Amino acid sequence: MNDELIPVAAVEPAPRKRPKPGERRVQILQALATMLEQPGADRVTTAALAGRLEVSEAALYRHFASKAQMFEGLIEFIEQSLFTLANQIMEREADPSVQITRILGLVLQFAEKNPGMARVMVGDALVFEHDRLAARMNQAFERLESLLRQSYTVRADARGSATPTVDGQAGASLAISVVLGRLHRFTRTGFKRLPTEHLDAVLRQLLP
């Protein structure tokens, strides 16, 4: 029997899989949103974000020119998620009361399922960031209020209101105030007080 040792080829570690185009951007935004979910989290730095992803800060800036652009990516996701569904509700539902309840439920449920996004929606995560980010988020809520105003106005008119436009404005303003109040409470309680708490009862109060 030949006792000569047979050399074994060295096993090389598998090369690190390179993310597909656009995949790294999504990973960065997902990591940022996850970091924002930590109750009482301080300002998220690019260094901390890079550490979570196990990449260099330079790698982050190959996909986003600045941290502000990263937050803009989150806001774009919020806008697309909410308005795609809200516009579908407006198109498919003829009853203005149904439109209102479903749009309000949509916003509150989205925030509840995405705590990090909720902090962006109320501006908590944007305090130390560029002013344009808070302005853009405010515009998103103004768009939501505009959709609700349409429904409230149609509802008031159908119920014989002498001032349907004024009633529509008041109803939409109140509804958005309630939504923002619930989102603020959600974030300030460390996500313990859910936005959808007693949702049906709240919606009945908003649709007298």
ChimeraX attribute file (.defattr): number of C-alpha atoms within 10 A of each C-alpha:
attribute: neighborCount
match mode: 1-to-1
recipient: residues
	/A:1	3
	/A:2	4
	/A:3	5
	/A:4	6
	/A:5	6
	/A:6	6
	/A:7	6
	/A:8	6
	/A:9	6
	/A:10	6
	/A:11	6
	/A:12	6
	/A:13	6
	/A:14	6
	/A:15	6
	/A:16	6
	/A:17	6
	/A:18	8
	/A:19	10
	/A:20	8
	/A:21	8
	/A:22	9
	/A:23	10
	/A:24	17
	/A:25	18
	/A:26	15
	/A:27	13
	/A:28	20
	/A:29	18
	/A:30	14
	/A:31	16
	/A:32	25
	/A:33	22
	/A:34	14
	/A:35	18
	/A:36	23
	/A:37	19
	/A:38	14
	/A:39	16
	/A:40	12
	/A:41	11
	/A:42	10
	/A:43	15
	/A:44	15
	/A:45	12
	/A:46	18
	/A:47	14
	/A:48	14
	/A:49	19
	/A:50	18
	/A:51	12
	/A:52	13
	/A:53	17
	/A:54	10
	/A:55	12
	/A:56	13
	/A:57	16
	/A:58	12
	/A:59	13
	/A:60	21
	/A:61	14
	/A:62	11
	/A:63	15
	/A:64	16
	/A:65	10
	/A:66	13
	/A:67	17
	/A:68	16
	/A:69	15
	/A:70	22
	/A:71	22
	/A:72	19
	/A:73	17
	/A:74	21
	/A:75	20
	/A:76	15
	/A:77	13
	/A:78	22
	/A:79	18
	/A:80	12
	/A:81	14
	/A:82	17
	/A:83	18
	/A:84	11
	/A:85	16
	/A:86	21
	/A:87	14
	/A:88	12
	/A:89	17
	/A:90	20
	/A:91	10
	/A:92	9
	/A:93	13
	/A:94	11
	/A:95	12
	/A:96	19
	/A:97	18
	/A:98	14
	/A:99	24
	/A:100	27
	/A:101	19
	/A:102	18
	/A:103	22
	/A:104	21
	/A:105	18
	/A:106	19
	/A:107	23
	/A:108	22
	/A:109	15
	/A:110	17
	/A:111	25
	/A:112	20
	/A:113	12
	/A:114	16
	/A:115	23
	/A:116	24
	/A:117	24
	/A:118	28
	/A:119	23
	/A:120	24
	/A:121	23
	/A:122	24
	/A:123	18
	/A:124	17
	/A:125	20
	/A:126	19
	/A:127	13
	/A:128	10
	/A:129	14
	/A:130	13
	/A:131	11
	/A:132	12
	/A:133	19
	/A:134	21
	/A:135	11
	/A:136	15
	/A:137	21
	/A:138	15
	/A:139	12
	/A:140	19
	/A:141	17
	/A:142	15
	/A:143	14
	/A:144	21
	/A:145	20
	/A:146	16
	/A:147	19
	/A:148	28
	/A:149	23
	/A:150	18
	/A:151	24
	/A:152	27
	/A:153	23
	/A:154	19
	/A:155	20
	/A:156	19
	/A:157	16
	/A:158	11
	/A:159	10
	/A:160	9
	/A:161	14
	/A:162	10
	/A:163	11
	/A:164	18
	/A:165	17
	/A:166	14
	/A:167	19
	/A:168	22
	/A:169	19
	/A:170	14
	/A:171	22
	/A:172	24
	/A:173	16
	/A:174	14
	/A:175	24
	/A:176	17
	/A:177	13
	/A:178	17
	/A:179	19
	/A:180	19
	/A:181	13
	/A:182	20
	/A:183	25
	/A:184	20
	/A:185	17
	/A:186	22
	/A:187	26
	/A:188	15
	/A:189	12
	/A:190	15
	/A:191	21
	/A:192	11
	/A:193	16
	/A:194	21
	/A:195	27
	/A:196	21
	/A:197	11
	/A:198	9
	/A:199	16
	/A:200	12
	/A:201	9
	/A:202	14
	/A:203	18
	/A:204	11
	/A:205	10
	/A:206	16
	/A:207	13
	/A:208	6
